[in-house]
Amino acid sequence: REVSVEREEDALALLFEGERTRAVAGHSLNVQSSRSHAVFRLCVERRGEREDGGVVHSRLHLVDLAGSERLAKTQSAGTVAREASYINK
């Protein structure tokens, strides 16, 4: 989902909300392995700084890809093993 915010606090709240709702599962290599990809895109417009009155646009993309450890090394079974087989298809 895409949300527009005016304050830094609101952007951070969205980032933390995404972190709380991510799917994670543990295995022998990682106690909290991501089971889902996450993308946080921050677009900033800065007005009034340029002499010509133009707007400065900046973008920052934070991307966390789900774990791609080799299934044999994780010793995963059941649901975690099934999820792992679909993560990077």
DRENPA-3360 file (N, C-alpha, C; in nm, 2 decimals, always signed):
BEGIN
1 = REVSVERE = +0.08/-0.12/+0.00/+0.00/+0.00/+0.00/+0.09/+0.12/+0.00 ~ +0.04/+0.23/-0.05/+0.11/+0.36/-0.06/+0.04/+0.46/+0.03 ~ +0.12/+0.53/+0.12/+0.06/+0.62/+0.21/+0.14/+0.75/+0.20 ~ +0.08/+0.86/+0.20/+0.15/+0.99/+0.20/+0.15/+1.04/+0.35 ~ +0.26/+1.09/+0.39/+0.28/+1.15/+0.53/+0.35/+1.28/+0.52 ~ +0.33/+1.36/+0.62/+0.39/+1.49/+0.63/+0.50/+1.49/+0.73 ~ +0.50/+1.40/+0.83/+0.59/+1.41/+0.94/+0.68/+1.29/+0.95 ~ +0.80/+1.30/+0.99/+0.90/+1.19/+1.01/+0.84/+1.09/+1.10;
9 = EDALALLF = +0.77/+1.12/+1.20/+0.71/+1.03/+1.30/+0.61/+0.93/+1.23 ~ +0.54/+0.99/+1.14/+0.44/+0.91/+1.07/+0.50/+0.81/+0.97 ~ +0.61/+0.85/+0.91/+0.69/+0.76/+0.82/+0.75/+0.64/+0.90 ~ +0.80/+0.68/+1.02/+0.87/+0.58/+1.10/+0.76/+0.48/+1.16 ~ +0.64/+0.53/+1.19/+0.53/+0.45/+1.24/+0.50/+0.34/+1.13 ~ +0.49/+0.38/+1.01/+0.46/+0.29/+0.90/+0.57/+0.19/+0.88 ~ +0.69/+0.23/+0.89/+0.81/+0.14/+0.88/+0.80/+0.03/+0.99 ~ +0.77/+0.07/+1.12/+0.76/-0.02/+1.23/+0.64/-0.11/+1.22;
17 = EGERTRAV = +0.53/-0.06/+1.16/+0.41/-0.14/+1.14/+0.44/-0.25/+1.04 ~ +0.51/-0.22/+0.94/+0.55/-0.32/+0.84/+0.64/-0.43/+0.91 ~ +0.73/-0.39/+0.99/+0.82/-0.48/+1.06/+0.74/-0.57/+1.15 ~ +0.64/-0.52/+1.22/+0.56/-0.60/+1.31/+0.48/-0.71/+1.24 ~ +0.44/-0.68/+1.11/+0.34/-0.76/+1.04/+0.42/-0.86/+0.95 ~ +0.55/-0.85/+0.94/+0.62/-0.95/+0.85/+0.61/-1.09/+0.90 ~ +0.61/-1.18/+0.81/+0.61/-1.32/+0.84/+0.76/-1.36/+0.86 ~ +0.79/-1.43/+0.98/+0.92/-1.48/+1.01/+0.90/-1.62/+1.06;
25 = AGHSLNVQ = +1.01/-1.70/+1.05/+1.01/-1.83/+1.10/+1.16/-1.87/+1.13 ~ +1.18/-1.95/+1.23/+1.31/-1.98/+1.27/+1.36/-2.12/+1.21 ~ +1.49/-2.13/+1.19/+1.54/-2.26/+1.15/+1.69/-2.26/+1.20 ~ +1.76/-2.36/+1.17/+1.89/-2.38/+1.23/+2.00/-2.27/+1.19 ~ +1.98/-2.20/+1.09/+2.07/-2.09/+1.05/+2.03/-1.96/+1.09 ~ +1.90/-1.93/+1.12/+1.85/-1.80/+1.15/+1.73/-1.81/+1.24 ~ +1.73/-1.75/+1.36/+1.62/-1.76/+1.45/+1.50/-1.68/+1.39 ~ +1.52/-1.57/+1.32/+1.41/-1.50/+1.27/+1.43/-1.47/+1.12;
33 = SSRSHAVF = +1.41/-1.58/+1.04/+1.43/-1.57/+0.89/+1.30/-1.51/+0.83 ~ +1.32/-1.41/+0.75/+1.21/-1.35/+0.68/+1.14/-1.45/+0.59 ~ +1.01/-1.45/+0.59/+0.94/-1.54/+0.50/+0.86/-1.46/+0.39 ~ +0.89/-1.33/+0.39/+0.82/-1.24/+0.30/+0.92/-1.13/+0.26 ~ +0.90/-1.07/+0.14/+0.98/-0.96/+0.10/+0.92/-0.83/+0.15 ~ +1.00/-0.73/+0.17/+0.95/-0.60/+0.22/+1.02/-0.49/+0.14 ~ +0.94/-0.39/+0.10/+0.99/-0.27/+0.03/+0.94/-0.15/+0.10 ~ +1.02/-0.06/+0.14/+0.98/+0.07/+0.20/+1.04/+0.18/+0.11;
41 = RLCVERRG = +0.96/+0.25/+0.04/+1.00/+0.36/-0.05/+0.97/+0.49/+0.01 ~ +1.07/+0.57/+0.03/+1.06/+0.71/+0.08/+1.08/+0.81/-0.03 ~ +0.98/+0.89/-0.05/+0.99/+0.99/-0.15/+0.98/+1.13/-0.08 ~ +1.08/+1.21/-0.10/+1.08/+1.34/-0.03/+1.08/+1.45/-0.13 ~ +0.99/+1.55/-0.11/+0.99/+1.68/-0.19/+1.04/+1.79/-0.10 ~ +1.13/+1.87/-0.15/+1.18/+1.98/-0.07/+1.16/+2.11/-0.15 ~ +1.09/+2.20/-0.09/+1.05/+2.32/-0.16/+1.12/+2.44/-0.10 ~ +1.14/+2.54/-0.18/+1.20/+2.67/-0.13/+1.35/+2.67/-0.11;
49 = EREDGGVV = +1.42/+2.57/-0.14/+1.56/+2.57/-0.13/+1.64/+2.62/-0.25 ~ +1.58/+2.61/-0.37/+1.64/+2.64/-0.49/+1.61/+2.79/-0.52 ~ +1.71/+2.86/-0.59/+1.69/+3.00/-0.62/+1.58/+3.01/-0.73 ~ +1.56/+2.91/-0.81/+1.46/+2.92/-0.92/+1.32/+2.88/-0.87 ~ +1.31/+2.85/-0.74/+1.18/+2.81/-0.69/+1.14/+2.67/-0.72 ~ +1.23/+2.59/-0.78/+1.20/+2.46/-0.82/+1.19/+2.36/-0.70 ~ +1.14/+2.24/-0.72/+1.13/+2.14/-0.62/+1.24/+2.04/-0.63 ~ +1.30/+2.00/-0.52/+1.40/+1.89/-0.52/+1.33/+1.76/-0.48;
57 = HSRLHLVD = +1.34/+1.66/-0.57/+1.28/+1.53/-0.54/+1.39/+1.43/-0.51 ~ +1.37/+1.36/-0.40/+1.46/+1.25/-0.36/+1.39/+1.12/-0.33 ~ +1.45/+1.01/-0.36/+1.39/+0.88/-0.33/+1.49/+0.79/-0.27 ~ +1.44/+0.71/-0.17/+1.52/+0.61/-0.10/+1.44/+0.48/-0.10 ~ +1.50/+0.37/-0.15/+1.43/+0.24/-0.15/+1.50/+0.15/-0.05 ~ +1.43/+0.10/+0.05/+1.48/+0.00/+0.14/+1.42/-0.13/+0.11 ~ +1.50/-0.23/+0.08/+1.44/-0.36/+0.03/+1.50/-0.47/+0.12 ~ +1.42/-0.55/+0.17/+1.46/-0.67/+0.25/+1.40/-0.79/+0.18;
65 = LAGSERLA = +1.48/-0.87/+0.12/+1.43/-0.99/+0.05/+1.42/-1.10/+0.15 ~ +1.32/-1.19/+0.13/+1.30/-1.30/+0.22/+1.42/-1.39/+0.21 ~ +1.44/-1.47/+0.32/+1.56/-1.56/+0.32/+1.57/-1.65/+0.21 ~ +1.68/-1.68/+0.16/+1.70/-1.77/+0.05/+1.81/-1.87/+0.08 ~ +1.81/-1.91/+0.21/+1.91/-2.01/+0.25/+1.87/-2.15/+0.18 ~ +1.97/-2.23/+0.16/+1.95/-2.36/+0.10/+1.87/-2.44/+0.20 ~ +1.77/-2.51/+0.15/+1.68/-2.59/+0.23/+1.75/-2.69/+0.31 ~ +1.85/-2.76/+0.24/+1.92/-2.87/+0.31/+2.00/-2.82/+0.43;
73 = KTQSAGTV = +2.05/-2.69/+0.42/+2.13/-2.64/+0.53/+2.05/-2.59/+0.65 ~ +1.92/-2.55/+0.62/+1.84/-2.50/+0.73/+1.77/-2.61/+0.81 ~ +1.77/-2.73/+0.76/+1.71/-2.84/+0.83/+1.56/-2.82/+0.86 ~ +1.50/-2.74/+0.78/+1.36/-2.71/+0.79/+1.27/-2.82/+0.75 ~ +1.15/-2.82/+0.81/+1.05/-2.92/+0.78/+0.91/-2.86/+0.78 ~ +0.81/-2.93/+0.73/+0.67/-2.89/+0.73/+0.65/-2.75/+0.66 ~ +0.57/-2.67/+0.73/+0.53/-2.54/+0.67/+0.65/-2.45/+0.63 ~ +0.75/-2.44/+0.72/+0.87/-2.36/+0.69/+0.94/-2.41/+0.56;
81 = AREASYIN = +0.95/-2.54/+0.55/+1.02/-2.59/+0.43/+0.93/-2.56/+0.30 ~ +0.80/-2.57/+0.31/+0.71/-2.54/+0.20/+0.73/-2.39/+0.16 ~ +0.73/-2.31/+0.26/+0.74/-2.16/+0.23/+0.87/-2.13/+0.17 ~ +0.98/-2.20/+0.21/+1.11/-2.17/+0.16/+1.12/-2.21/+0.01 ~ +1.05/-2.31/-0.03/+1.05/-2.35/-0.17/+0.98/-2.26/-0.26 ~ +0.89/-2.17/-0.21/+0.82/-2.07/-0.29/+0.88/-1.93/-0.28 ~ +0.97/-1.90/-0.19/+1.01/-1.76/-0.17/+1.07/-1.70/-0.30 ~ +1.16/-1.77/-0.36/+1.23/-1.71/-0.47/+1.19/-1.77/-0.61;
89 = K = +1.07/-1.82/-0.62/+1.03/-1.87/-0.75/+1.00/-1.75/-0.85;
% end
